[in-house]
C-alpha cells in the first residue's frame, strides 16, 4: 500500500502534464490503497465570527494525467454543516443535527461513449428529506457541463441557500466555467435555525469504502467564498 503524501503547492509537474493556471496550485495525491487525498476545512465561525445561511464557493480544478477512477467514485469539495453529528459516512440527518452538500465524482466514462475519458461530477447531499442513510447523488447534467476531462483547468462554483425552518425553499446550484450546470429548488436542509453553513469542506475522497487501486493526482487553485455569485477569473490581458 502506498504512503499518504501530503498536499503540496507547485508550479509545474511535467510527468503529470501539469500546467499552472496562475502561479502555483495545490496538488493532492490519492495513493494506491488509500481513500483520502485531501481533507481541509474552512470554518466560517472561526474565520469570520459567524456562520452564513447562504454562500458561494468557487475553486479551480484540474484532473491530472493519472486521474482515472475506474473502481468507485467519491467526494469533491463543497459546503457542509455536520457539526460532527450527522451528514456524512452514513450518518443520516433528521433536520436538527446536520447536513452536507459536497461535490461528487463518478467513475471515468469508458471507451465507446462520446464522453469517454471524462469524469462526471455532481453533488453528494445529506438533507432532511433523504430516503436512506447515505446522501443523494445529483449529477450536473445540464448542457453536459459536469463532465471533466484530464489536463484542463475548470472553474467550479457552488451555491447553497439554506431553507427557512418549516419551509422547503432552499436552493442548490452549480456552475462550470461560468455556465449553469445544476439548479435545484425546494431543498429542505434543516428544521431548526441553529443549523447553518458551518464550513467549506475541501474533501477529495475515494469511495465509499473501496480504496484507489492506482496513484491519482488532482490540482486545486484560486479558492474564493462570497455572499454573491463570483464567476470565473477574468483573462489577463
DAMOGI-V791607 format. One record per backbone hydrogen bond with DSSP energy under -0.5 kcal/mol. CO is the residue of the C=O (numbers start at 1). NH is the residue of the N-H. If there is no record, write none. Layout:
BEGIN
co=CO nh=NH
co=CO nh=NH
END
This chain:
BEGIN
co=4 nh=6
co=5 nh=29
co=8 nh=27
co=10 nh=25
co=11 nh=20
co=13 nh=16
co=13 nh=18
co=14 nh=17
co=16 nh=65
co=18 nh=13
co=25 nh=10
co=26 nh=28
co=26 nh=220
co=27 nh=8
co=28 nh=30
co=28 nh=218
co=29 nh=31
co=30 nh=216
co=31 nh=34
co=32 nh=2
co=34 nh=212
co=35 nh=206
co=37 nh=29
co=38 nh=204
co=40 nh=202
co=41 nh=43
co=42 nh=44
co=42 nh=200
co=43 nh=47
co=44 nh=48
co=44 nh=49
co=44 nh=50
co=45 nh=49
co=52 nh=197
co=53 nh=162
co=55 nh=160
co=56 nh=226
co=57 nh=158
co=58 nh=224
co=59 nh=156
co=60 nh=221
co=61 nh=154
co=62 nh=64
co=62 nh=219
co=63 nh=151
co=64 nh=67
co=66 nh=68
co=68 nh=70
co=69 nh=108
co=73 nh=207
co=74 nh=105
co=75 nh=205
co=76 nh=103
co=78 nh=201
co=79 nh=101
co=80 nh=198
co=80 nh=199
co=81 nh=99
co=82 nh=85
co=82 nh=86
co=88 nh=91
co=90 nh=92
co=91 nh=87
co=95 nh=191
co=95 nh=192
co=97 nh=86
co=99 nh=81
co=100 nh=126
co=101 nh=79
co=102 nh=124
co=103 nh=76
co=104 nh=122
co=105 nh=74
co=107 nh=120
co=109 nh=117
co=110 nh=113
co=113 nh=116
co=115 nh=118
co=118 nh=109
co=118 nh=120
co=119 nh=148
co=120 nh=106
co=121 nh=140
co=122 nh=104
co=123 nh=125
co=123 nh=138
co=124 nh=102
co=125 nh=127
co=125 nh=136
co=126 nh=100
co=127 nh=130
co=136 nh=125
co=136 nh=138
co=138 nh=123
co=139 nh=141
co=140 nh=146
co=141 nh=144
co=142 nh=145
co=144 nh=147
co=146 nh=121
co=146 nh=148
co=148 nh=119
co=149 nh=63
co=152 nh=63
co=154 nh=61
co=154 nh=156
co=155 nh=177
co=156 nh=59
co=157 nh=175
co=158 nh=57
co=159 nh=173
co=160 nh=55
co=161 nh=171
co=164 nh=167
co=167 nh=169
co=170 nh=187
co=171 nh=161
co=172 nh=184
co=173 nh=159
co=174 nh=181
co=174 nh=182
co=175 nh=157
co=176 nh=179
co=179 nh=176
co=181 nh=142
co=182 nh=174
co=184 nh=172
co=187 nh=170
co=188 nh=128
co=188 nh=129
co=192 nh=195
co=194 nh=196
co=196 nh=198
co=198 nh=44
co=198 nh=45
co=199 nh=80
co=199 nh=201
co=200 nh=42
co=200 nh=202
co=201 nh=78
co=201 nh=203
co=202 nh=40
co=202 nh=204
co=204 nh=37
co=204 nh=38
co=205 nh=75
co=205 nh=207
co=209 nh=211
co=212 nh=33
co=214 nh=216
co=216 nh=30
co=217 nh=64
co=218 nh=28
co=219 nh=62
co=220 nh=26
co=221 nh=60
co=224 nh=58
co=226 nh=56
END
